[in-house]
Amino acid sequence: MHYYPENLRSQATVWMWKIRDLCIAAVLMILGALAMAGTGISFFLVTGVAYALLTMQAEEVTVMDFIVYACRYYFAEQQEFEWRLTSDET
């Protein structure tokens, strides 16, 4: 089922994925199925499933977005804390 975006600026979605993410996951899963049938290696199949799970949307936020935000907060951006003594604490 194709959902048309409500505000005309957001991207169109199919079920719980953006169309771009669904195409990438489908290609990875097809390559994974072919590689699994030919060689028995399941790397692409597992990668496709993992990518599909990480890009599922719930209220315009994906699991991958949350992981990126958390890594950026904890590792990439400098955290600055200031401790001051206020007049109420004396």
C-alpha positions in Angstrom: 0.0 0.0 0.0 1.4 3.4 -1.0 0.9 6.3 1.3 0.9 9.8 -0.2 2.7 12.3 2.1 0.4 14.6 4.0 2.4 17.8 3.8 3.7 17.2 0.2 7.3 17.8 1.4 7.9 14.5 3.1 8.9 11.5 1.1 6.4 8.9 0.0 6.4 5.6 1.9 5.5 2.0 1.2 4.3 0.2 4.3 6.8 1.3 6.9 9.8 2.2 4.6 10.8 5.1 2.3 10.8 3.9 -1.3 14.5 4.4 -1.5 15.2 2.3 1.6 12.8 -0.5 0.4 14.6 -0.7 -3.0 18.0 -0.9 -1.3 16.8 -3.7 1.1 15.1 -5.6 -1.8 18.3 -5.5 -3.9 20.4 -6.7 -1.0 18.0 -9.5 -0.2 17.9 -10.6 -3.9 21.7 -10.6 -4.1 21.7 -12.5 -0.8 19.4 -15.1 -2.0 21.5 -15.6 -5.2 24.7 -15.7 -3.2 23.2 -18.1 -0.7 22.0 -20.4 -3.4 25.3 -20.4 -5.3 27.9 -20.4 -2.5 26.1 -20.8 0.7 27.3 -17.4 2.0 24.5 -15.5 3.7 26.3 -12.1 4.2 24.1 -10.1 1.8 20.9 -11.7 3.0 21.7 -10.9 6.6 22.8 -7.4 5.6 19.5 -6.8 3.7 17.4 -8.0 6.6 19.4 -5.8 9.0 19.1 -2.8 6.7 15.3 -3.4 6.4 14.9 -3.5 10.2 17.1 -0.5 10.8 15.2 1.7 8.3 11.6 0.9 9.4 9.8 4.2 10.1 7.6 5.0 13.1 6.4 8.6 13.2 9.0 9.9 10.8 12.0 8.4 12.8 13.9 5.3 12.0 16.0 3.1 14.3 19.0 4.1 12.2 18.3 7.8 12.8 18.1 7.2 16.5 21.5 5.3 16.5 23.1 8.1 14.5 21.7 10.8 16.9 22.9 8.9 19.9 26.4 8.3 18.5 26.6 12.0 17.5 25.6 13.1 20.9 27.9 10.8 22.9 31.0 10.6 20.6 31.1 13.4 18.0 29.8 16.5 19.7 31.7 18.2 22.5 29.7 18.1 25.8 30.1 21.2 27.9 29.0 21.5 31.5 29.2 24.5 33.7 28.9 24.2 37.5 28.2 27.4 39.4 27.4 28.1 42.9 24.2 30.1 43.2 23.2 32.4 46.1 20.5 29.9 47.2 23.0 27.2 47.9 25.1 29.1 50.4 
